[in-house]
Amino acid sequence: MADRRPRGYQPDWHPRPATLELLAEVEMILGRYAAQMPLTIRQIWYAAVADGALAKQERSYKRLVELLAMARRSGRISWLAIRDDTDPPAEPRTFDGPDGFRRAVADAVHGYRLDRQAGQEARLEVWCEPAGLVPQLAAVTDPWGVPVYAGAVFTGLAGKRAAARRAAADGHGAVRIMVISDWDPGREHLFTSLAEDIKAFAALDAPDVRMDFEHLAVTERQIAELRLPAAPVRTGERRPFPGGATTQAEAIPPDALAALVREAISRCCDSDVLAAVLAREDDERHALLEELGRFLRDA
């Protein structure tokens, strides 16, 4: 039997009235969180659930996945509005000729920046369980030069060791890792094992660096204050868990999550130290641009 699922672009898509209603809801959500785009599909789903447009059921999530696929295929929703969890490609860097190379060099100079965490008491990192949130969170942390790590770093041995190695190499006396993960029975195990393993590696790789860990989200207080949707604890779960229900990190509204991360970083960052780094960065960028201009004129 032939696979009749849509392929390629679908400019002639004519959704039914019920689908149009849901599409209008999605467009409203995308407009509401335009500053945090791209959103993950699950973030859109949780927003629709909170608005009462969808029931918190797996079939409603699947319906949303199908709708978003057709909406993008048809051009009704921008491809850039939604984050897809895809691995980065390994593509060779090429140029269209000497002029293209010169433009690339100029762009690199315009993008010159220093380590914006230099001189701070502690180096900050944000670790996020859902990989799809990385671009969204990076847009928040970028002004402070705070990196965002996701996905396999939570369970991967190499990622934990790499954190200790970074702590050894960067010259700070302390490192603070802010963790964003789901609220479920695996949360405590994940957070505890993460902290213990990194500290054990750091004991040898970075013995003079203090490693601090903060569970930034999701917390019971956030669930109550933000009225986040929850699901029952899985039947047969035996791990100790203080909550009566589970909540995923992507249930936090994107703007609320951004504000949470922004506040946490601001609390730990000396603004005067950062201002001095930014001033030096700006001076050095202008000097490099002048030097580049002389080089291109003399070439």
CORCORTA-V303346 format. One line per field, one symbol per residue. phi: phi as a letter, one per 20 degrees, with the letter a starting at -180 (. if undefined). psi: psi as a letter, one per 30 degrees, with the letter a starting at -180 (. if undefined). burial: 1 if it has 24 or more other C-alpha atoms within 12 Angstrom, else 0. Layout:
phi=???
psi=???
burial=???
//
This chain:
phi=.ffeffcmfcfefcffgfffffffffffffffdgfdfeeefffffffffffneceecfffffffgffffffffenfcffefcededfffddfecceqgffffffffffffegbeffegnffcedcddcffffegffffffeggemefcdbmfffdffffffgffffffeeneebcddeddbfeagfffffffffffffffffgdfbfededdccefaecfffgffelffccffggnfdffbfeebdbeffffggfffffffffffgfedeffffffffffgffffffffffffffffef
psi=kkjgkkkakifgkjlleeeeeeeeeeeeeeeehefglklleeeeeeeeeefgfklileeeeeeeeeeeeeeeefgfkkfffkkkikkkljkkkllgaeeeeeeeeeeeeegklljfgkflekkkkkkkejfffeeeeefefeffgklkklcffefkeeeeeeeeeeeeffglflkjjkkjlljlffeeeeeeeeeeeeeeefeeeifgkkjkkkjelkleeeeeefhkklllkkkfkfkkkflfllkleffkkeeeeeeeeeeeeeefkjeeeeeeeeeeeeeeeeeeeeeeeeeeef.
burial=00000000000000000000011011101100100111111111111110001101000010011011111100011000111100000000000000000000000010001111111101111111111111111111111111111110111000011011111100011111111111111111011001101110110001001111111111110110010111000000000000101111111111111101110110011000010011000000000000000000000
//
